[in-house]
């Protein structure tokens, strides 16, 4: 999902999806429970093993791709069709973090808000759409394989004098900061398992650290533009 190039904006806000605006850890827990009921505990564990192997191979989460690979191993398991429907029809809007939409609305008063996410070309756009995030950012959605490697394309689509990047992965924040330097304010919401991983301390601190995404609604524009 991309948009045609826009005119230069003073500031553009780039917001991650999983564990930034949307509680993806709870979605994964729901899927684990559903898989256990549908195909059994052993098969559920095998699905996640395939999922993690595929994540390492691709560099992003691919829920449907993992299900396809699981199907190769279990071609006669009729429960898989029901599992795929569960994934595609999942009520993602119920898993938005409290204050997510308020934060987007608050930021939109200062400049364009843009979803900037990694992911596959089917499930991730579906997640953005069904969660209500597509509408909240007025269709400004960018989904890449490795978003930190696509900054020139981000600039082409949404040119700005300054960017504010909100992401739960300090690895991503550090990589973007290395490229854009003082042109970007990095915001680290300490939500989800990546935000509490052991390697967080090995990266430079973000310009702004918040405990929850809803906290952004309390920041004015000068505070959002601060950099270290």
NORFENUR-V548602 format. One line per field, one symbol per residue. ss: DSSP state (h for helix, s for strand, l for the rest). psi: psi as a letter, one per 40 degrees, with the letter a starting at -180 (. if undefined). burial: # if it has 16 or more other ideal C-beta (glycine too) atoms within 10 Angstrom, else .. A space follows every 10 residues. Layout:
BEGIN
ss = ???
psi = ???
burial = ???
END
This chain:
BEGIN
ss = llllllllss sssssllsll lslhhhhhhh hhhhhhhhhl hhhhhhhhhh hhhhhhhhll llhhhhhhhh hhhlllllhh hhhhhhhhll lhhhhslllh hhhhhhhhll lsssssssll llhhhhhhhh llhhhhllll ssssllhhhl hhhhhhhlls sssssslllh hhhhhhhhhh hhhssssssl lhhhhllhhh hhlllllsss llhhhhhhll hhhhllll
psi = hiiiiiihid ihhhhiched dhgddddddd ddddddddei dddddddddd ddddddddei hgdddddddd dddgeeheed ddddddddeh gddeehihed dddddddeed ihhhhhiiii ecddddddde eeddddefeg hhhidgdeef dddddddghi diihhhiehd ddddddddde beehhhhhhg iiddeeided eeiiiidhhi dideddeehi dddeeii.
burial = ........#. ########## ####..##.. #..##...#. ..##.##..# #..#.....# ###.###..# .........# ..#...#..# .#..###.## #.##.##..# ########## ..######.# ####.##..# ####..##.# #..##.##.# .######### .######..# ...######. ##.##..... ..#..###.# ..##.#..#. ...##.#.
END
